[in-house]
């Protein structure tokens, strides 16, 4: 089992399975791990970033339908490729952008930061508590036997993914279903999280320079919010 205490060493264990690469050869993940984070409720820093992201999204939404944005359209195609229906289970960035017109959710300072970057840069971006990870992060196509910990009716529940579904997983089970649709309860960020991993998902319409810019924006936001944070990152192509 990979040790998560050494951020750079852990990042080296993150993989994209060849079956996912076959599905979308243009896929890349920028994985950013950080420790020394300051968790807590939403604050002035996260509010400024969310407000700016809402304004950015509203500006392009005024003349471009959500589903016609090139990167979001590519993600809809990716979801369809493994059998998901993007009208029912939307890629995470699309779901957030659709909420930008009426106001993004305010969750907690760490979640707010990555949601703001996701909307401003129009890419799926998830954050998880690294202390609750078990081994390396792996993007695979599910067999249908993997465990996904979630809630139903406010109570803990366990689901199993559809065979062929693209999922992030670790040694204990699935950490995020349908590529970037829903995160599990076990590794979700909380107001006590001090070590986290953030996964920025990119397909062809979002080039490497734009992906790097999104990563820089997230890193800057984390350091502004948590000046003593120590980040590390790795671009994973699955080659």
N, C-alpha and C positions, 0 to 999 in steps of 0.2 A: 504494500500500500504506500502511495506517495505521501510524504510528509508535507503538510501545508505551512510549517513554521518558517521555511526559507522561501520567500516569495519568488525569487528568480528561478530557483530549482523547481518549484511547483509549476511555474509557468511553462517550463520546458516539457512538462508531462501532458499538457493540453493537446488533444488530437482531434482531427476531423477524419472520420472513417471514409475509406475509398468509395463506399456505396453512396455517401452523401455527395462526394465530389463528382461521381458519375451523374447524379441527379442535377447538380448545378455546378459545373466546372468554374463558374465565375465567383463562387462564394469565397469570402474572406472574413475572418474574425479578428478584431483587435481586442486582445484580452488585457485588461489593466487590473492589477492587484495593488492593494494599498493597506498599510497598517498605520496605527496612530491616529485613526479617524476620531472625530468628535461627534458622537451621535446625539440625538435629541429631537425635540419638536421642530416644526418649521420655524424659520427665523427670517430676519431681514435680508440676509444674503440669498437664501433660497427663494424668497418672495420676489426679489429683483430679477433673478434669472427666469423664474416662471413667467413673470409679467412680460419680460422681453421676448421670451419664446412665443407666448400667445400673440404678441403684436407681429412677430415675424410670420407666423403661420397665417394669421388673418390677412396679411398683405398679399400672399400668393394665392390663398383660397378665394380671394375676391375675383380672380380671373381664371383659376384652374380648378376643376373638380378634383376632389381628393383622389379618386380612383385613376385619374389621368396623370398624376405626378409620376415621372419615369421610375423612380426608385420604388414607390409604393406599388406601381403596376407590376414591376418585376417580382416583388414579394407575393403579390396575389398569384402570379403564375407559378412561383415556387410552391406555394401552399397547394395549389391544384395538382401539381406534379406528384405529390404523395397522397392525394386523395382527400385533402381537407377542403372545406367550402369557405372561402374567405369572406363571403357575405355573413356567415354565421360565426366563424372563429377568425377574427381579423388579425393580421400581423400587428404586433404591439404598437409599432409606430403609427400605423393607420388609426388604430383605436384611440390613441392619444391625440393625434392631430384633429380628429373629428370632435374631440372635446374642447379644443383650443378656442373655438369661436364663442362658446358660452363660459369657458373658464376651466383650466386644468385643476385636477385634484391637488389639495395640499395634504401630504401624508406625514412625512417627517423630513428632517433636513437632508439626509443622504438620498432618500428616494426622490425628493423634490429636485435635487441637483441633477440626477441622471435623467429624470423625466424631462427637464428643461432642455438638456443637451439633445435628447432624442427628438424632441419636437423642432428645435431650432435647426438641427442638421438633417432632419427627416430620415432617420435610420432607427431600426430596432435596437434597443439598448436595455439590458437587464443588469440588476445588481443583486448579489447574494452574500450571505455571511460566510466568510471563509472558515471560521471556527467550527461551523457545522457541516463542512464538506468532509467527505470520506474518500480520500484518494484523489486521483486526477479527474479533471473535467474532460468528457468525451462527447463529441457530437456524432450520433449514430442513427441508424434506422432501427426502430424498435422491433423486437420479436413478438411482443404481446404479453410477455411474462414479467416485464419489469414492473416494479412497484412505484406508484406515484402517490405521495402523501398530500392530501388536500383537506377541505372541509365541505360538509353538506348539511345545510340547515343549522349551521353554527357549531356542528360537532365534527370531531376528527373523522376522516374517511380515507379509504384507499381505493385508487383506481388503477386500471391496467390500460396501457396505450394500445392503439390499433396497430396490428402488424404492418411494418413499413413506414410508420409515422416517424418523422425526423424529431429527435429529442436530444437534449443535453442530459447527461447522466454522470453519476460517480459510482463508487463501489457499493453504495447502499440502495441506489435506485435512481429514478428519473428526477432531475432537478428542474427541468423546464419542458413542458409539452409543446408539440407542434412548433418546433424550432424556437419561437420566441413568444408564444401565445400566453401561456400561464405557468407561473413559477410554483414550486411546491412550498408547503408550509415549513418544512424542516430547515431550509436554508434561506428563507426570506430575511431581508434586512429588518431590524427592529431598532428601538430607541436605545439599545445597549450595544449595538454592533460597533466594534472598533477595527475589525479587519474584514475587508470585503474584496470581492472580485466583480468586475464589471465587464460584460461582453457586448461589444459593438459589432453588429451584423451588417455586412455589405454584400450587395450583388452588383453586377456589371455597371448599371447606370451611375453608381456612386464609385468614382475612381479612387485610387490609393491616396491621392493628395487630399481629397475631400474626407476620406476616412481618417487620415492622420490629423486633419484639422478638427474633426469631431473629438478625437482622442485628446488633443491638446486642450480643447475647451473643457472637457471633463476633468482633466488633470488640474488645470488652472482653478476650476471651481472647487475641487476637493481641497487644494492647498489654501485657497482663500477662506474656505469654511473651517479647515483643520490645518493651521500653519505648521504643525509638527508632523503631519502625515508623511509617510515614505512610500512613494508609488514605484511600481515597476510595470513594464508592459512587454507584450510580444505579439507580433502579427502572425496569425496562423492561417496557412493556405491549404493545408492538407496535401501538399505535394508529396 
